[in-house]
């Protein structure tokens, strides 16, 4: 079972290593973050910005840790407003296909309702990412409309109301 931790400054080295290791894997289904993101200075600047957004409570960023405590993914709630947020997540290639994404999304949905006071979540994925669509469906998200995600055909999902599934 993966563990979620709120993003902290001391995650920087592990997070940059995770992003670099999985860059090509992620680029298959989500827009690439660009070369500057992967430089130490560019990454440090972006991390400072994310932590400021988290401190302002407009976003909730989490790292996903594996059983050995290694960073295997990210799951985030962004654009928090009016009881809603957008869910985004990335699970590294080495942990893919093992239920990690489904479990991490379930955990963040629980946190969204109990700790962050949210009542709904949205998410979007590209049409060429059926694994992500399955993760969302398993976590109670409903497909609501077609969308463009990073310039590619996609679909938007909604989960409302947020409550513990059982």
N, C-alpha and C positions, 0 to 999 in steps of 0.2 A: 504494500500500500504506500503510495507516495505521500510525502508531507509537504504542505504549503507553508512558506514563511513570507512575511511582508518583505519586500525589497529593501535592502539596507546598503549603505556605502561599502561595507566590508564584503559584499557579494561581488564587487567590481571585477576582480581578477578571474574568478570562476565564471562569471557571466560573459565576459569578453571571450574567454576560451571556448565556452559553449557556443556562442554566436559564430565564432570563426570556424569551429569544427563542423557546424551544421549549415554553413552559408549556402553551399551548392544544393544541399538537400531541401532547405526551405525555399530556395529560389524556383524550385520546380512547381510550386503551387501558390506562393505568395510573392508579392513584389520584393525585389532585393532592396536592401537598405542603403546601398551605395558604398563606394570605397572609403569615404571619410569616416563613416560609422565604425569601421573595423580598425581604425588607427587608434593608438592609445589616447591621443589628445581628443580626437573626435568622439570616441566612446566615453571618455571622462566627462566631456561637456554634456553629452546627451544624458548620462546618468545623473549629473547634477540637476538637469532640467526635470527629469522624471521624479527625482526625490522631492524637488520643490512642488511639483504638481501633487504628489502624494501628501506632502505636509499640508497643502491647501485643501485637501480632501476632495479634489476634483477628479482624482484617479486613485485606484488601489492596485498597486503592482505586487506580484508575488513571484517567488521562485519555487520551482517544484524540485524537491530533493528525493533521490532514490533511497533504497534501504541502507546503503552504505554512507549516506549523507552527501553524495555527489549531486551536483546540479544537473538535472536531466530535462528541465523545461521551464516554461514561464506561463503564467496565466494572469490576465490583467482585466480590470474593469476601468474603462476610460469614459470620459465625458459624463461624469456623474452629475445629474441634474434632475430635479422634479421626481425623485424616487426611481429613476431609471439609470442604466449605464449600458455601454457596449462591451461585450465580452470578446476577448481575443486570447489566443493561446498558441504556444509552440512547444512541441515535444521533440526532443532530439531523435535522430535516426536510430541510435542504439537502443532507445526505449520504446520506439514505435511498435504498434501491433500487440502490445502487452496489457492493454486496458488502462495505461497511465493517464492518457488524455481524458477518458471517461471519468476516472476517479478524481482527477484534479478539477475538472469542470464541476462535478458534483460537490466537491468541497467548497469551491468558490461560490457556487449558487447558495449553499448553506450560509457562508459568511455574508454574502450579499444581503440575505434576508435578516439574519440574526445580528450581525455586528455592524453592518453598514446601513440598515434600515431601508433597503431598496425593495421595490414592489414588482419591477419588471427588468428584464435584460433583453437586449438585442444582440445578434451576432450575424456575421456574413462570411461566406466562403465562396471560393471559385467552384464552378461546376466540375472542374477536373480534380476535385479533392473529395471524393466520395467518403473517405474515412472521416473527414471532419463533419460531413453531413450526418454520418451515423452517430458520432459522438454527441452532437447536438440533439438528435432525435432521442437517443437513450437517456438524455438528461431533461426531457420534457419540453424541448423547444419545438415550435411549430413553424413550418415553412410558410412565409407570408407573401413574398414577392420576389421577382427577379431583380437583380442588381448588377452593377458593374463594380468589380472589386479589383483595384489596381490596374484598371484598363482591360480587365478580362471579364467574360460572362460569369455571373455568379448568382447567388440566391441569399436573401436575407431571412433570418429566423427571429422568432420572438418567444420568450418564456414569461408568462404572466398568468396568475399571480405567482410570486416566489413563495414557496413554502417547502418544508421538508417533504421529500418524496419517500414513500415507504412501501 
